[in-house]
Amino acid sequence: FEVPVGTPLGTTPVVVTTEGGSTESLTFVVIPFPPTAASLTPDEGPEDTVVTVTGTNFVPDGTTVLFGSTTIPATAVTVASDGNSLTFVVPENSPLGPTTVVASTAGGSTGPLDFTVTAVAPTATSLTPPSGPEGTVVTVFGDHFLSGLTTVQLGSTTIPADAVTVSLDGNMLTFVVPDDFPLGPTTVVATTPGGSTAPLAFTV
């Protein structure tokens, strides 16, 4: 026999009946059809990006997403009522670079789709001190600075990433005003792979 369309998922009894009577109940487990994933959009973005996966046989409240090595639980995956798409949010602190997206239900898992995690654009809100001579240690406060990947543009001079110290939480960086820097007002701009900050004023 064929399992009827619309049979509820989960364990169900099977009993065979003839004119002579009925068998004892046997157990059968109804599982979803295996899901498929055809595409996702966007295919790159920073943490907190909302990603939509298009496919088939996704199960509301029963679909998880493996994002790289991070499992996104079913409670954080939104599945369309027709089961043909789902959405999730790129987890915070996901490693930068290429990764894969795999959706899973009780019926199985999709093939992997490619996604690239990019850096969040940095912001700079203030710096201290606002002025100083060559050799001054300047601290810039903001967000999404990346250790080893953040440069500072002081006027027309680029201070390389290995000369910029970033705090563990990425909310602060320090650099030293280079020797023989021209006197007068200038600007400070921090740059990561995610973009550049708005300029802050500094006077040498």
ROVOKOL-442535 format. One record per residue (C-alpha): residue in three letters; x, y, z; residue number from 1. Coordinates in steps of 0.02 Angstrom, whole numbers. Example, Ala and Ser with C-alpha at 12.3 -4.5 7.8 and 13.67 -1.06 7.14 Angstrom:
<nodes>
+-----+--------+--------+--------+-----+
|   r |      u |      v |      w |   k |
+-----+--------+--------+--------+-----+
| ALA |    615 |   -225 |    390 |   1 |
| SER |    684 |    -53 |    357 |   2 |
+-----+--------+--------+--------+-----+
</nodes>
This chain:
<nodes>
+-----+--------+--------+--------+-----+
|   r |      u |      v |      w |   k |
+-----+--------+--------+--------+-----+
| PHE |      0 |      0 |      0 |   1 |
| GLU |     52 |    181 |    -17 |   2 |
| VAL |     60 |    297 |    131 |   3 |
| PRO |    -86 |    418 |    105 |   4 |
| VAL |    -47 |    599 |     63 |   5 |
| GLY |    -70 |    709 |    216 |   6 |
| THR |    -32 |    573 |    343 |   7 |
| PRO |     33 |    661 |    501 |   8 |
| LEU |    220 |    645 |    529 |   9 |
| GLY |    278 |    529 |    666 |  10 |
| THR |    234 |    357 |    729 |  11 |
| THR |     72 |    278 |    669 |  12 |
| PRO |     -2 |    103 |    687 |  13 |
| VAL |    -29 |    -17 |    540 |  14 |
| VAL |   -165 |   -150 |    555 |  15 |
| VAL |   -216 |   -271 |    416 |  16 |
| THR |   -397 |   -328 |    417 |  17 |
| THR |   -484 |   -469 |    322 |  18 |
| GLU |   -649 |   -560 |    344 |  19 |
| GLY |   -558 |   -671 |    467 |  20 |
| GLY |   -507 |   -529 |    581 |  21 |
| SER |   -366 |   -405 |    607 |  22 |
| THR |   -182 |   -420 |    640 |  23 |
| GLU |    -92 |   -351 |    789 |  24 |
| SER |    -38 |   -170 |    769 |  25 |
| LEU |    130 |   -139 |    686 |  26 |
| THR |    224 |     25 |    698 |  27 |
| PHE |    268 |    135 |    550 |  28 |
| VAL |    356 |    305 |    559 |  29 |
| VAL |    303 |    437 |    435 |  30 |
| ILE |    447 |    554 |    392 |  31 |
| PRO |    451 |    708 |    280 |  32 |
| PHE |    512 |    700 |    102 |  33 |
| PRO |    699 |    741 |     94 |  34 |
| PRO |    724 |    928 |     77 |  35 |
| THR |    810 |   1005 |    -73 |  36 |
| ALA |    898 |   1174 |    -85 |  37 |
| ALA |    915 |   1258 |   -253 |  38 |
| SER |    983 |   1431 |   -212 |  39 |
| LEU |   1007 |   1562 |    -77 |  40 |
| THR |   1005 |   1750 |    -76 |  41 |
| PRO |   1108 |   1847 |    -40 |  42 |
| ASP |   1259 |   1734 |    -62 |  43 |
| GLU |   1372 |   1846 |     42 |  44 |
| GLY |   1358 |   1966 |    187 |  45 |
| PRO |   1413 |   2005 |    365 |  46 |
| GLU |   1346 |   1937 |    528 |  47 |
| ASP |   1159 |   1971 |    556 |  48 |
| THR |   1123 |   1960 |    368 |  49 |
| VAL |    952 |   1882 |    335 |  50 |
| VAL |    975 |   1739 |    211 |  51 |
| THR |    835 |   1658 |    110 |  52 |
| VAL |    855 |   1480 |     47 |  53 |
| THR |    740 |   1422 |    -94 |  54 |
| GLY |    703 |   1237 |   -112 |  55 |
| THR |    571 |   1107 |    -69 |  56 |
| ASN |    508 |   1004 |     77 |  57 |
| PHE |    565 |   1118 |    217 |  58 |
| VAL |    464 |   1085 |    375 |  59 |
| PRO |    399 |   1227 |    485 |  60 |
| ASP |    470 |   1211 |    662 |  61 |
| GLY |    565 |   1057 |    603 |  62 |
| THR |    707 |   1124 |    496 |  63 |
| THR |    882 |   1164 |    559 |  64 |
| VAL |   1024 |   1248 |    463 |  65 |
| LEU |   1206 |   1201 |    476 |  66 |
| PHE |   1301 |   1361 |    439 |  67 |
| GLY |   1482 |   1308 |    423 |  68 |
| SER |   1509 |   1219 |    589 |  69 |
| THR |   1369 |   1314 |    679 |  70 |
| THR |   1197 |   1234 |    697 |  71 |
| ILE |   1053 |   1358 |    688 |  72 |
| PRO |    907 |   1278 |    783 |  73 |
| ALA |    733 |   1257 |    710 |  74 |
| THR |    669 |   1393 |    826 |  75 |
| ALA |    781 |   1518 |    734 |  76 |
| VAL |    735 |   1458 |    558 |  77 |
| THR |    577 |   1527 |    478 |  78 |
| VAL |    497 |   1413 |    348 |  79 |
| ALA |    365 |   1471 |    224 |  80 |
| SER |    195 |   1388 |    239 |  81 |
| ASP |    220 |   1298 |     72 |  82 |
| GLY |    388 |   1229 |    129 |  83 |
| ASN |    478 |   1299 |    -22 |  84 |
| SER |    587 |   1429 |     64 |  85 |
| LEU |    666 |   1467 |    231 |  86 |
| THR |    757 |   1613 |    310 |  87 |
| PHE |    889 |   1625 |    445 |  88 |
| VAL |   1012 |   1754 |    512 |  89 |
| VAL |   1201 |   1738 |    492 |  90 |
| PRO |   1265 |   1706 |    669 |  91 |
| GLU |   1370 |   1836 |    758 |  92 |
| ASN |   1558 |   1806 |    759 |  93 |
| SER |   1550 |   1690 |    609 |  94 |
| PRO |   1726 |   1669 |    535 |  95 |
| LEU |   1756 |   1778 |    383 |  96 |
| GLY |   1767 |   1694 |    213 |  97 |
| PRO |   1679 |   1556 |    118 |  98 |
| THR |   1568 |   1432 |    208 |  99 |
| THR |   1423 |   1314 |    170 | 100 |
| VAL |   1238 |   1309 |    210 | 101 |
| VAL |   1147 |   1143 |    235 | 102 |
| ALA |    964 |   1128 |    285 | 103 |
| SER |    904 |    972 |    376 | 104 |
| THR |    736 |    898 |    424 | 105 |
| ALA |    685 |    728 |    489 | 106 |
| GLY |    681 |    675 |    307 | 107 |
| GLY |    864 |    711 |    273 | 108 |
| SER |    981 |    853 |    224 | 109 |
| THR |   1005 |    961 |     72 | 110 |
| GLY |   1163 |    974 |    -28 | 111 |
| PRO |   1276 |   1118 |     26 | 112 |
| LEU |   1257 |   1293 |    -43 | 113 |
| ASP |   1399 |   1419 |    -40 | 114 |
| PHE |   1397 |   1579 |     63 | 115 |
| THR |   1536 |   1703 |     99 | 116 |
| VAL |   1543 |   1793 |    266 | 117 |
| THR |   1606 |   1971 |    246 | 118 |
| ALA |   1659 |   2095 |    378 | 119 |
| VAL |   1539 |   2220 |    454 | 120 |
| ALA |   1581 |   2399 |    407 | 121 |
| PRO |   1676 |   2481 |    550 | 122 |
| THR |   1617 |   2639 |    638 | 123 |
| ALA |   1720 |   2770 |    729 | 124 |
| THR |   1636 |   2883 |    855 | 125 |
| SER |   1778 |   2977 |    940 | 126 |
| LEU |   1964 |   2984 |    972 | 127 |
| THR |   2079 |   3042 |   1110 | 128 |
| PRO |   2180 |   3148 |   1125 | 129 |
| PRO |   2114 |   3266 |    990 | 130 |
| SER |   2290 |   3334 |    957 | 131 |
| GLY |   2473 |   3297 |    992 | 132 |
| PRO |   2648 |   3290 |    921 | 133 |
| GLU |   2733 |   3148 |    827 | 134 |
| GLY |   2745 |   2994 |    938 | 135 |
| THR |   2574 |   3026 |   1016 | 136 |
| VAL |   2474 |   2868 |   1050 | 137 |
| VAL |   2299 |   2899 |    982 | 138 |
| THR |   2149 |   2794 |   1036 | 139 |
| VAL |   1998 |   2780 |    921 | 140 |
| PHE |   1832 |   2719 |    991 | 141 |
| GLY |   1702 |   2634 |    881 | 142 |
| ASP |   1649 |   2461 |    829 | 143 |
| HIS |   1693 |   2314 |    715 | 144 |
| PHE |   1880 |   2347 |    708 | 145 |
| LEU |   1974 |   2186 |    661 | 146 |
| SER |   2140 |   2137 |    737 | 147 |
| GLY |   2271 |   2118 |    602 | 148 |
| LEU |   2151 |   2180 |    468 | 149 |
| THR |   2129 |   2364 |    515 | 150 |
| THR |   2232 |   2504 |    440 | 151 |
| VAL |   2225 |   2689 |    483 | 152 |
| GLN |   2236 |   2830 |    358 | 153 |
| LEU |   2309 |   2982 |    446 | 154 |
| GLY |   2293 |   3118 |    317 | 155 |
| SER |   2383 |   3048 |    164 | 156 |
| THR |   2487 |   2926 |    267 | 157 |
| THR |   2434 |   2744 |    285 | 158 |
| ILE |   2474 |   2662 |    451 | 159 |
| PRO |   2482 |   2474 |    415 | 160 |
| ALA |   2381 |   2344 |    509 | 161 |
| ASP |   2533 |   2277 |    601 | 162 |
| ALA |   2555 |   2451 |    678 | 163 |
| VAL |   2373 |   2464 |    734 | 164 |
| THR |   2322 |   2380 |    898 | 165 |
| VAL |   2140 |   2325 |    909 | 166 |
| SER |   2053 |   2279 |   1072 | 167 |
| LEU |   1983 |   2103 |   1093 | 168 |
| ASP |   1803 |   2164 |   1077 | 169 |
| GLY |   1843 |   2263 |    920 | 170 |
| ASN |   1778 |   2425 |    995 | 171 |
| MET |   1942 |   2518 |   1010 | 172 |
| LEU |   2106 |   2539 |    917 | 173 |
| THR |   2269 |   2631 |    949 | 174 |
| PHE |   2406 |   2695 |    836 | 175 |
| VAL |   2556 |   2810 |    850 | 176 |
| VAL |   2572 |   2974 |    754 | 177 |
| PRO |   2720 |   2945 |    635 | 178 |
| ASP |   2882 |   3042 |    645 | 179 |
| ASP |   2899 |   3198 |    535 | 180 |
| PHE |   2712 |   3208 |    507 | 181 |
| PRO |   2660 |   3381 |    441 | 182 |
| LEU |   2595 |   3500 |    574 | 183 |
| GLY |   2415 |   3557 |    575 | 184 |
| PRO |   2240 |   3482 |    560 | 185 |
| THR |   2215 |   3313 |    477 | 186 |
| THR |   2092 |   3169 |    476 | 187 |
| VAL |   2090 |   2991 |    543 | 188 |
| VAL |   2001 |   2852 |    446 | 189 |
| ALA |   2003 |   2669 |    497 | 190 |
| THR |   1980 |   2535 |    362 | 191 |
| THR |   1943 |   2348 |    372 | 192 |
| PRO |   1887 |   2224 |    237 | 193 |
| GLY |   1710 |   2281 |    282 | 194 |
| GLY |   1738 |   2462 |    234 | 195 |
| SER |   1799 |   2627 |    305 | 196 |
| THR |   1743 |   2740 |    446 | 197 |
| ALA |   1692 |   2920 |    428 | 198 |
| PRO |   1841 |   3036 |    459 | 199 |
| LEU |   1880 |   3103 |    632 | 200 |
| ALA |   1979 |   3263 |    660 | 201 |
| PHE |   2154 |   3263 |    735 | 202 |
| THR |   2281 |   3403 |    744 | 203 |
| VAL |   2468 |   3370 |    740 | 204 |
+-----+--------+--------+--------+-----+
</nodes>
